[in-house]
Amino acid sequence: MELRDPLKNDSVRHIRWVDDTIVFLDQRRLPREEIYVTCRSYREVAHSIKSMLIRGAPLIGIAAAFGIALAALEAKKNGKNPTKILPVAKAELAATRPTAVNLFWALKRAEKRWKELKSASSDSICSALLKEAFAIWNEDVEANRSMGRHGSALLPDKGTVLTHCNAGALATGGYGTAVGVIRSAIEQGKKIKVLADETRPYLQGARLTSWELHKDGIDVSVITDNMAAYFMGKGVVSCVITGADRIVKNGDAANKIGTYGLAVLAKHHHIPMYVAAPISTFDFRMESGKKIPIEERSGDEVAMCGGARVVPEGVRTYHPAFDVTPAELISAIICEHGVFKPPYDESLKRLEKIAGKS
């Protein structure tokens, strides 16, 4: 398989493979600076995931796959059998963030590949794992474009879409999940405006979603998280669409903290609430969202905003990074295989069969 970069013609170039290194756009520095960081080892990839230099469930999975490829290349350069170091690399990458299931899906896929080649040469193992990482990246971009085509039919011909966090190109291999649906609708000629929730405490909506949409010439305005009810009550919001970090068997969906609150508000105001995610985000082993592990991040991220402390010293802060939206609050789930509607314990059975074959 050709090692094809699927973003060569895209305005958002946040991943590059250059001379046996993986290069990421440092998302912590946006929108003030566009700084790229080069990762030469799986350890540096793990640090990039854990430190939020990169984030977004699909992108974390892609990065982990490239981390495994780097581990194999490192072993080869040191004259060692790659299969000895790969389980160590997998464990370190798996320990970075617990909620997004795409991470574990990509690592499992890489592991399957290297186990198939355990008796092969180091060159063959390195080549195969790099091809697998590129395949995961390319497949994600294609999946996003496909879900965009499926989901765009749900958006009005003219209206305002509210989104939360960043489920765009920056969170994925490219194009985006929720933002990909918006992009696709606009490409079809629909007159869509976007309200991007600020998304405290990490400001992914204010910093990232607005940056990439503005870069593409899409009409976007940023609101603080606590303004959503106001705009819904005024009849401004046509629908809400978000991404997801894990969707389980009954349709419950984990996403950035604040998504659950938006879903409750949307239900009260009779506004559709859509979730868009690739099949790698689905965890059919888990029956209910109550069992999804929720990452607890440092309270310092709540106490600080824009480099300034906004909470008095000595005051406790909490920072669950995700919440779980119950399936009954979700109007439809969009993925590359189509649009799925309630009751999800029935409609998602087809998707589970597809996942089982992949």
N, C-alpha and C positions, 0 to 999 in steps of 0.2 A: 504494500500500500504506500502511495506517495505521502510524504509528510507535509500535508497541505495546511497552510495558515488560512483559516476561514475569514479572517478580518482584514485582509489586504486592502479592500476597498471601502472599509467602514470608517466613519468619522471617529468612533471611539476605539482606540487601539490600546487595550489594557493588558494584553498578554502577548509575549513574543518568545519564540525559541531561537536563541542565538548562540552558536558555537558551544553546544553542549551545556547551555545554561538556560534557565527559565527566567524571563524578565517580566516583572509586574509593575503596573502603575500603582504608586503608593496612595491608596484611597484615604488615608488619614490626612493627607496634605491638601486634598481638594476642598474648595475650588481655588484656593489661593495660589497653589503651585502644582505644576504637572511634573512630578519627580518619579523616575523609574528606578526600581531596585532590582539588582541581579542576584538570583539565588543559584549557588553553585553546588549545593548539597541538599539532601532531604531534610537536614536539621534546619537549614535556613528557610526552606519551604514551611516546615512546621512552625517556626517562629513567625513567619509572615501570616499564617492562618491565626495563630493564637493572639498575636498582637493587633489584629484587625487591619493590618496593612492591606490585606485582601479580605473580602467577606462576601456573603451571598451563597446560599446552599449549593447551587450547581457549580459555581466557580471554585468553591472549596473542594468539591469532588475532583474537578479537573486538575487543580493544583496538586492534590494528593497523588493523582496518577503520574504526574510529571515528577513528583518527589520520589516515587518508587523507581522511575526510570533513572533519575540522578543517582539513587543508591546503587543501582546495578552498574552504572558507569564508573562510580567511585571504586567499587570492588574490583572491577576489571582493571582500572588504572593501577591499583595496588597489587595486582597479581593474585587476587583472591576469587574464589567461586562466589558469584553474586547471590546464589540461593542461601548462603550463610548469613548475609547481612539483611536480606529483604524482610524476614520476619521482624527484625529489630526496627527497621525503618517503618514498617507497617504499624507496629505498636506505638511508636512515637507520634506518627501522624494521626493515628486514631484517637490519641489522648488529647488532641488540641481543642476540639469543641464537641460537646455531646449531643446537641439537639438535632442538627441537620443530618438527615439520614443519607444524603447524597455522598457524604464523606465515606461512610462505611460501605456503601454500594460500590463506589469506585475502587476502594482498596480491595474489596472482595473480588472484583473483576480482574484486577491486576494480579492478585494472588492465584487465581485460577489459571491465569496465563503462565505465570512462572512455574507452577507445579506441573503443567503440561510439558514444560521444557526442562525439567530438572536434570536430565541427562545430556542436555545440549551444551554447546560451547558457550563461553562467556559472550562472545560476539553475537551469537544467535539470541541469547537471553536479552542482552541489552537492546538489540534491534527490535525484538518482539515487544518489549515493554514500552519502548518509545513509540512504536506504531500504535500500541493500545492506548497510550495517553493521547496521541493525536486523534485517534478514532473517537475517544470519549469527548474530546473538545469539538470535533466536527459534528458529531451526532447531536450534541447539545444545541449548537447553533441551528441545525436543521430542525430539531424538535421545537425550538422557540419560534422559528418562522412558521412551522406547521400549526402550533397552538395559536399563533397570531391570526392565521387564516380562519381557524375554527372559531375563535373567540370574538373576532371582530363583528360577527353577525349579531352578537348580543348588545353591542353598543349602539346608541341612537345615531341617526344621520346627522344630528346637530345637538350638542349638549356639552356638559361639563362632567368630567370623570374625576373622582377623588381617589388618590392612591396614598399608600403609607409605606414608609421606609424606602428602600431602593430595590425594585425588582426589574431593573433594566439591564442594559448591556453589561454594566459594571458588576452585576451580581451573578453573571452567567458567562458562558463561553462567548456570547455576543448576542445582540438584538434584544434580548430580555424576555421575561415571562409575562407579568402583568403589563409592563411597559411595551413589550412586544405586541400585545393585543392592541394597545393604543396606537402604536406605530402602524400596524397593519390596517387598522380602520382609517387612519389618515391617508395612507397610501392608496386606499380604495376611494378616496374623495370625501370621506365624512368630515364634517366640521367639528372637530373635537378640541375642547380646551381641557387643561389639566389643573387640578388643585393638588399640590403636593404637601402632605402633612410634614411639618418640620421633623417630627420623630425624635423626640428627646428620649434618652440622654445623648445619643451619639450623632443625632442630626443627619441621618442618612438621606432623609427627604430634602432638607434644606440644602445640604452640601452636594449631594450626589445626583439625586433624581433631577433636580432643577438644572444642574450643570449639564447633564447629558441631553436633556430635552431641549434646553436653550441652544446647545451646540448644534442640534439638528433642526433648529428653527421651529420647534413645536411650542405653541402658546401655553406657557406654564406660569402659575403663580404659587407662591409658598404661603401657607397658613400655619399658625401654631396648632398643636394637637387639640387644644381645648377650644378651638374655633369651629370644629367640624359640625357640632350640633347646630350652631348658629346658621351656618350656610345651608345645612339640610333643612332647617326650619323655614328658611327664606325661599326654598324651592330651587336653589341654585344647582344642587348636585343631582345628576341624572342616574348615576350608579357609582358603586365603590368597587375597585378591583385591586387585589393585592397578590403577592406571591405567597409561597409557603416554604417552610423548612422541613416539615414532615406531615404527611397526610396518612391517616390510619384507616383501617378496614371499614369503620362505620362512617367515614367522611369527616371526622373531627380533624382540624388542621392547626398545627402550630406555626406561628409566624411572629414577627417582631412584636415586642410588647406594645400594647395599644390597639392591636388588630381586633381583639375580642370586643373592646369598648366600641370601636367603629361599627362592628357587626350588630351590636345591641342598638345603637343609634339608628343604623340603617333599617333595621326591623321596625322600630317605632315609627319611622317616617315613611315606611312602605317604599323603600328604595332598594333595588337589587344589590346583593353583595356577592361578588364573584371572586373566586380564587383560581389562579393560574400557576401550574407547576408541571414539570416533565415527569415522566413515569419513574425516574430515579428518585423522586421525592416521596413516593408512596411506600409505606411500610405495612404490607399486608399481614405480617406476623403479629402485629399489634391490634387488638380488638377495639380499643378505646383510647381517646386522647388523654385519659386520666393517667396512663402509664408512660406518656412521653417524658423523657428526662428534660428538665428545664435548666438551662445554663444560668448560673448565678455569677455575674461579673462583678468586678470591683466597684464598691460604692463611691470610689473617687470619681468615676465617670459621671455619677449623678451630682456630686458635690462641685464639680468643675464644669464650666461652660465657656468655650472659646479661649481656654487657657487661664481664665479667671475663676477664683473660688466664689461660689454663689451660696454656699451653705456654711453657717458658722462652724468653726473648729469645735470638735467635741460632740456634734449632733450626728446621730446615727442615720445612715442612708441604706436603702435597699435597692438592689438592681437585678431582678429577674429579667433576663434578656429577651424572653419570649413569653407569650401566653397562648392558650389553646382556644380556638373558636369552635363551639359545638356545631355539629353538622346541621342542626335544625335552623341555624342562622345563616347558612350559606345557600344562596339561590342556585348556583351552578359551579361545578369544578371543571376547569378547562385544562386539557393536556394535549399532547401531540396526536393522540388517538381520537380526539373528539371532545364533545361537551357532555358532561354527565350531570344529571339532575336528581333531586330526591325522588324516592327514598334511596339513599346511597348504599344501604346494605344489599340492594338489588342491582342498581345501575353499575356499581363498581365491580361486580363479579366478572364482567367481560374484561375489564382492565386487569384484574387480578390474574386471569388466564393468560393474557398477553405477557404480563410481568413474569409469570412462571416459566414461559418459554424462552425468555431472553437471557 
